Amino acid sequence: QVQLVESGGGLVQPGGSLRLSCAASGNILEIDAMDWYRQAPENDRDLVAATTSDGSTTYADSVKGRFTVSRDNAKNTVYLQMNSLQPEDTAVYYCRAFIIPLGPGVGDYWGQGTQVTVSS
């Protein structure tokens, strides 16, 4: 019943920008963490940016100063504004949320992933 839906990926030139969004839906009591991960070909899935329900944010060193994560708790949505994109940012980006439903099923939920390609 609980699911995450992502949007905003695409192809951009170096130096360009993209804004990703991820919305959770279903019978939800509370969402703790809402985070962004990415996975490049032949690499592990790495944390990009993380949020908590009280507003705390953290970033990977590789994206500090370029990416901004924000969250709208009323809409159960997290965003990732990506500026000054570089070819090394090319990856599949995934949304992850730790969700407490009204019923059973507490735990991590993942979006389907969205492709971000930075190329000239």
C-alpha positions in Angstrom: 0.0 0.0 0.0 2.8 2.5 0.9 4.8 3.5 -2.1 7.3 6.2 -3.3 7.0 7.9 -6.6 10.0 9.8 -8.1 10.2 12.3 -10.9 12.6 14.9 -12.4 15.5 12.9 -13.9 16.8 13.5 -17.3 19.7 14.4 -19.6 21.6 17.7 -18.9 24.8 19.3 -20.0 27.7 19.9 -17.5 26.9 22.9 -15.4 23.2 22.4 -15.7 20.5 21.8 -13.0 17.8 19.3 -12.2 15.2 19.1 -9.5 14.2 15.7 -8.3 11.1 15.0 -6.3 9.8 11.9 -4.3 6.3 11.6 -2.8 5.2 9.0 -0.4 1.6 7.8 -0.4 -0.5 5.3 1.5 -1.8 4.8 5.0 1.1 6.6 6.8 1.3 7.6 10.4 4.8 9.1 10.4 7.9 9.3 8.2 11.2 9.6 9.9 14.1 9.7 7.4 13.7 10.7 3.8 16.9 10.3 1.9 18.5 10.3 -1.6 20.9 7.7 -2.8 22.7 7.2 -6.1 24.3 4.3 -7.9 26.6 4.6 -10.9 27.4 1.7 -13.2 29.6 -0.9 -11.5 29.5 1.0 -8.2 27.7 0.6 -4.8 24.6 2.6 -3.9 25.8 5.6 -1.9 24.0 8.2 0.3 23.7 11.6 -1.4 21.6 13.6 1.1 19.5 12.8 4.1 16.7 14.4 6.1 14.9 13.7 9.3 11.4 14.7 10.4 12.7 17.5 12.7 14.5 19.2 9.8 18.1 18.0 10.1 20.0 17.6 6.8 23.3 16.0 5.8 25.2 15.7 2.5 27.9 13.6 1.0 31.2 15.5 0.6 31.0 15.1 -3.2 27.8 17.2 -3.4 28.2 19.8 -0.7 27.7 23.3 -2.0 26.0 22.1 -5.2 23.0 20.0 -4.0 20.2 21.1 -1.6 17.7 18.7 -0.1 14.4 19.9 1.2 11.2 18.4 2.6 7.5 19.2 2.8 6.1 17.0 5.6 2.5 18.1 4.8 2.9 16.5 1.4 5.1 13.6 2.4 7.5 14.8 -0.3 11.3 15.3 -0.4 13.2 17.2 -3.1 16.7 17.3 -4.4 17.9 20.5 -6.1 21.0 19.7 -8.1 23.1 22.6 -9.5 26.5 22.7 -11.2 26.0 19.1 -12.4 29.1 17.3 -13.5 29.6 14.0 -15.5 30.6 12.2 -12.3 27.1 12.9 -11.0 25.7 10.5 -13.6 23.8 7.7 -11.8 20.5 6.3 -11.0 19.0 8.3 -8.1 16.8 6.6 -5.5 14.5 7.9 -2.9 14.4 6.0 0.5 12.1 6.6 3.4 11.7 5.1 6.8 7.9 4.9 7.2 5.7 4.0 10.2 2.3 3.1 8.7 -1.0 3.2 10.6 -1.0 -0.6 10.3 1.8 -3.1 10.0 4.8 -2.7 7.7 7.2 -0.3 9.5 10.6 0.0 7.8 12.5 1.2 4.7 10.7 1.9 1.5 12.4 2.7 -1.8 11.4 4.5 -5.0 11.9 3.0 -8.4 14.9 5.1 -9.3 15.3 7.9 -11.8 18.2 8.2 -14.3 20.3 11.4 -14.2 22.8 11.7 -17.1 25.3 14.6 -17.3 27.0 14.8 -20.7 28.0 17.2 -23.4 
